[in-house]
Structure formats: C-alpha cells, structure tokens
C-alpha cells in the first residue's frame, strides 16, 4: 500500500509552492507533485541562444504584501522598469513618466502632455478615478463595482489620455482594455503600479518560483517533478492519486491552473484570457529607451513592446539586446503584421531583428468581471482544498493569497 502523507499539493506553481511551505513549517508531511520538469507553472524562463525568454512578458511588483510575506523581495534581484510609458501616435513618440522618480524625463513628459495627449479635463478625471484608491483603497474594494470603462465614463475620463495611454497599457496587463474587467480590481492594480516599481528578476521571472521552491524544500516539503496526476479517488480516510506512482494523503490541495481545474475536481474551468508574446534579438544597436511602448492609435496587433535588456541586461548576451512585443491571443497576428507594427513603434531598424520565439499563452490570466467577488471557498470537501489565482485575483498576489488561505484551511 502507498505511504500515507498528511498533504499532497498538486501543482508546483506559485500557489502550490507557497502553500507547501506554510504546511511544512507547521509540521505537516507534505509532497508536491507537478507534471512539468521545472517548478513555476506559468512563471518560467528558458535560455535560447544566450537570451533569457520568460513564458510571455511578465513583471513582479514588490508592492504586493503577499510577496513580502512569502520571501524577501531583495532575493529576487529585481530590475525595475521606468515608471512611465512611451506613446506612439502616427509619426511622433511622446513620453509620460513619473517626474518625481524620473526628473530627467520631466521635459519630455511636459512636451508629451502639451502635444494633446493630456488635457486638463483628463487630469481632473484621472484624479477623480485614482485618488480614492491611493488614499483609501478599502473604499474601492468594498464599494460599488462595474467595468473599468463604465467607471472612466462616469468620472469623465474620455479623452486621449484614456484612449492612447491607459487603455493600451492596461490591455497588456489585464488581457482586456477595461471593457469587461472589474473596475475595483483594475483600479487597485493601477494603485500598485503608481506606488511600486514593477520589474523583472535579473535572471528571469523563474527566479520567483525557484526561490519559493527553495523555501519549501528547506521547510521539509518533498517536491516531485515530472509527476502528472491523472485523477483522484476520495475515500473515507484518504485521497489516492493516480499518476506516475500511486500516492495517498489525508488531504489534497489542488493548486493547478484554472484550465486544468475541471479535470481534477467538480469545479468548472474559469474563463481565461490569452496573450501572445514575440521575442526579438537585435544587434549591438537597439532603441535607447527602457520605457514600455504602446501604440496610442492601436494601428496593429501589438499592445505593448519593450527593450527588456535596457532594464535587465542579463536577458541578452553581450553585444545584443532583447525586445518583447505582446499581443492579445486570437488577434490573428502573424509575423508579417507584427514586424510591420514593430517598425511603426520602433523605426525601420526593427525590420532586421531576429525572431527568437513566439509564446502563445491561451490561459495567461483568469477573467475577472465585476463585481469583484469575495474570495472563493477553498475547501471543496472534507479532504480536498483548492488554491490558485483563479480563486482570488489574476495576479502573483492572488496566487500567494490563495495559498495562504488553503494552508489555513488545512491547519484548521
């Protein structure tokens, strides 16, 4: 008969690893199973021809409280992006950056605002939208919810700041421009972008789950990779898992992505949104700006693009640079359309950049329409608990918070 463990965690993504750490620290006998050959789930980094390619364009915001509870953010060696965007419209490029953190960009920001990108009415409306979240975030979380577009319409944020900067920027963050996403969630997320310095770990986004795995192992958890779980048999005193080897546990935490949830539980798969990232390698010459670029006219499939190696030099080998371009999955973008759009955003030099890889990520983020739901129940039955960002919010913080709730459910 298979050994009986206290808890088996299915999934070695952020939620599974964090939950395993908390349970192992509490003295539980914990085994983590994952079908992949590396921890991380969606947070994964591959080395391709000397470049570091994350599975899609991803950022880590050190302002997440749940991240600070899980580890020391300094261990990630974060390389922060500039707080601002470069907005491309027609034949011009305008900068909007935080003047307090980037005083050197103040003249460019003033010029960008005076170009017609920011009106006085837009500034007043933007303050009406965001200031309540900065001053009293609980009032946003607990208040009336609607779509982000409905909130912007209500506060009068209808001008070029919204159309040319905010909507394109948030499309890359939410996989939606705000037309279908909870305003409360999107506003609180914008608050964290305003207060924090999101960036990438110097050695790739996979640094985050690898560090969580180190903490889980140090706490006593047993992480077994290349162990796919095909099904569960819930019995009176245990759960038996069918996979690479039969394993039994008193309780099971299902910490898989939303797309795999229905295969292991009775829960329906949540609605998911997809993104696509194109990775290009340049020669020694590359655009000097480290700002995230958006197309203010949305004249092509790209929602944002950035020279990764201007922020995190290790993402590219010596003498070269790495450029990421993200699109909504399902936009029908092909290489020809993406390259044409890259030329409009970066100039003719983009024509010769080497395509390194295209990442299609159909389950990049769980959808989060209004109203902002209260946390979904984590305990499905006496012996089965579920964790993941699909139970909280579609973010790193959501995954980690769900892990904490799952651990508390096991520990009673």
N, C-alpha and C positions, 0 to 999 in steps of 0.2 A: 504494500500500500504506500502511496506517495506520502512524503513527510507533510505534516500539517503545520502551516505557518500562521502567525497571527493575522497578517495582512499581506495580500498581493496587490500591487499597484500595476494596472495595465496602462502602459504609455510612459515613455521617458522624455516627455516634453517638459515645459516649464512647470505646469501644474503637477504632473506626476512626481517630478524630482523634488519640488518643494514639499509636497505632502509627505513623501517618503522620509525626508529629513526630519520633519516635525514628529512623525510617528516613531522613527528610530531613536530620536533623542528622548522620547518618553518611555523607552524601554521595550517597544514592540519589536517582534521578529518580522522584518519587512523584506519582501522580494519585489523588485521592479522588473517587469517584462516589456520588451519592445521588439517589434518586427524588424526595425532598421538596424544597420550596422554601426550607428553612432547615435548618441543622445541628442535631443534638441527638437525633434518634431519639425515644425516649420522654421525654427531658428537653426539654420545650418549654413556652413561656409565650405566651399570647395576651392582647391588650388588648381587653376587652369593656366598653363604656360607662364607660371610665375605671378599671375594675378590672383587676388582673393575675391571670389564671387559668392556673395550671400545668395540664398534662395529667395530672390526678389529683393527689392530695395526696402530695408528695414532700419529703424532708428531706435535708440534706447534713450528714454528720458529719465535722468537721475532724480527728477522731482517726484517720481512715484514713491509714495510712502511704503507700499508693499515691497518695492525693490530694496529699499533701505532696511526693511525688516529681514529680508531674505539673505542679504550679503552686504559687504562693504562695497559701495559703488566704485571706490578707488581701485578695487581689484580688477575691474574691467578695463582700466586704462582707456577711458573714453576720450575720443577726439570729437569735440563739439563742432557742429555746423554753425556758421554765422546765423544770427537771429535776423532773418530778413529774406526777401525774395528778389529775383531779377525778373521783371515782367517784360516779355517781348510782345510788341504790338506793331504790326506792319514792318517798317524798316527801322524802328527805333527800339532801344532797350532802356528801361527805366528801373531804378533801384528803390526799394522801400526797405529800410533797415532800422533797427532799434538804435537811435542816436546816442543813448546812454552807454550801451555796450560796444557800439562801433562809431565813436565820434569821428573817425576818419572818413566814414561814409555819409556824414551829415550833409555836405554839399550835394552829393549825388541824390540823396533822399529828398532834399528840398526841391531839386530840379525835377525829380520824378513826380513829386506831388503837384508842382506847378504845371506839369505837362498836361494836366487834365485828368490824371489818374486818381487824384484825391480831391474831392470838393469839400467845402465847409459843411455842407449838409451831410455828406458821408461821414465826416469825422464826428459830428454830433450823434448821428445814428449809431455808429460803431461804438461810441462810449455808452450809449443807452443800452446796447446789446451786451457788452463785455464787462463793464464796470461792476454790475451786481455780482458777477461770478468772481471777480477779483476781491471784492470787499466781503461778501457773504455767500460763499459757494453753497452752503446748505440751503439758502433760499432758492437757488436754481435747481438743486437736486430734488427738493421736496415740493416745488411749485408746479404750476400748470405746465404740461408738456404738449408739444406739437412738433411738426417738422421744422428743421432749421430754416428752410425757405419761408415758412409761414411766420417765424419769428422775425426774420430780416424784413419781410414785407411790413409787419406790424410796427417795427421801430423806425421804418423809413430808410433802411439801408438798401437802396435800389440802384445806386449809381455805379460808375466804373470801378470803384474800389471793390465792390462785391463781384461784379461780372468778370473783371480782368485779373483780380488777385486772389480774393478769398475763395471763390468757387473753384478755380483751377487748383489752388493749393490743397484745399480740403478733399478734392476728388482723389488725390494721391494718398491721402491719409485714411479716408473712410471707404474708398472704392465707391463713392457716391458724392455728388456735389452738394448734398444737403437737401435734395428734394424729397428723400424718403427716410432720412435719418433723424433720430430723436434730437431735438434742439437742446434738451438738457444735457445729454451726453456730449454732443459736439461742442457746446459752449464750455463745459467743464474741461474738455480736452484742449480747446483753444486757450483756456486759462493756463494750463500746464505748459503749453508751448510758449506763452507770453512770459511766464515766470522762470522757466527752466532753460537749459541749453542742451537740447537733444543732440545726440551724436551717434557714432559707431565705435565699438571697441577697436583698438588699434590693430588687432589681429582677426577681425571679423566678428559678426554677430554671434557665431557659435561659441565665442568666449563665455557668454552668459550661461547657456545650459551646461557647458563643461565645468564651469565653476560651481553651479548648483549640484552637479553630479559628484564633484569632489567633496562637497559638504555632506551629501547624502551618504557616500561611502565612509567618510570619516565618522559619521554618526552611527554606522553599523548596518546600513541598508545594503542589500545584495542586488546589484544591477546586472541583469542578464539581457544582452543584446542578441539580435537575430533569433528571437523567440516570439514567433507570431502566435497569438491566441485566436483560435477559430470559434470558440464558443464557451459557454458557461453552463454548468449543471448545479443549480442551487438546491442544496439539501437541508435537512433539519439542523445539522450541526456544522455544515461546511459548504464551501463552494469549490467544485472541481473544475479546473480549466483544461480545455482540450487544446493542445498546441504541440510545440517541439517536444515537450515532455509533460506528462500529466502532473499538475501541481494543485495542491489543495490548500485552502486557507479558511480561517474562521470568518473573515470579511474581505471583500474585494472593493478597491477603489478603481472605477473606470475613468481614466484620465486621457481619453483619446480625443482626436479632433472631432468636431461636430459631424463631419461627413461619415465617420465610422461608428457613430453612437448607436444607430439603429441596428447594426449588425451584432451588437453585444447586449443591448438592453431593449426594453419595450418602448423606449422614448423615440419619437420621430426625429429624423435628422433635421436640425435647424436650417433655416435659409442661410445660404452662404454667398459671399461676393468674391469675384475673381479679379486678379491683377496679372499683368504680364510685364516682365522687365527684360530689356535688351541691354546687353553689356558690350561696350566697345573699347578697344585698346587703341591708343594714339601713339605717335612717336614722341620725341622729346618736346615738341611744341604742342601745347594744349591751351584752351582758354584759361586766363589767369584767375577768373572769378571762382570763389568757392561757394557762392550763393546758389541756392536752389533756383532753377529757372522754370518759369511757367509761361505758357502761351496765352496772353490776355485776350486773343481773338479766337482761341480754340480752333485753329485752322487745320488741324491734323489730329492723329490718334494719340500723340504724347500728352500726358497730363503733367508730368514734371521731368526734369533732367538735371543732373548734377555731375561735376567732375569729382568723383569720390576721392581721388588721390591728392587733391588740393587740401582736403581735410585730414585724411588718413593716408599718409604716404606709403605705408606698407601694403596697401591694396594693389599697388602696381610695382613691377620690377624696376630697377634703376634705369633711368633714361626713357621711361614710358609713363603714360597716365591712363586711368580707368574712368570711363564715362558711363553712367547709368541713365537709361530712359525708360520710364514706366507708362503703361497704357492700361486702360480697362480691358480685362479679358472679354473677348466677344466683340470687340470693336472692329474686327475684320482687318486689323493691321497686318500688312506684310512688310518684308524688308524694304521694298522699294518705297512704300509710303512712309515708313519710319525714317529712312535716310533722308527723304525729301523734307520731312518735318524737322529733322535734326539740322539740316542746312539752314533752314529759316531761323532756328533758335540759336545756332552757334556759328553760322557762317559756312562758307564753301569748304573750309578745311575738313568738315565732318564727312565730306564725300569719300575721303580716303581712309577713314578709320576702319580698323579691323573688327568685324563682328566676332566676338568670342563665344557668346552663348545667348539663347533666349530662354527665359524661365516662364512657363505657363503655370499659374498657380490658381486652379479653379476654386480652391477652398481657402483663400487668403484670410478672410475675415467673416465672422458671423454678422449677419444683418442685425441692426438694432433700430427698428422703427419706434415711433412714440406710441404709448407713453413709456418713459424709462421705467422698465419693470423693476420691481423689487427683486432681490436675489432669489433665484430659482432654488427650490428644495434640493438638497444634496443627497439625502438618504432616500433611496428608491424602495428599499425593503429592509428587512432585519439584517441582511448580510451584504447588501450592495449599496455602495455610495458612488456618486458621480462628481467629477471635477472637470474644469476646463473654462476657457474664456467664454464659451457659449452659455455658461451658467451665470455669468456676471456681465462684463463689458468686453467688447472685442479689442483687447489690448494686452500688453505684457502685465500690467497691473491687474487686469481682470483675471488672467490665468493664475497669478500668485495669490490673489484674494480668495479665489475659489478653492485653491489648495489648502489655505488656512482653515476655511470653513469645513472642508472634507475631513481634515485631521481632527478638528474639534468634534465632528460627528462620530468619528471612530472612538475618540477618547472619552466621549460622553460628558 
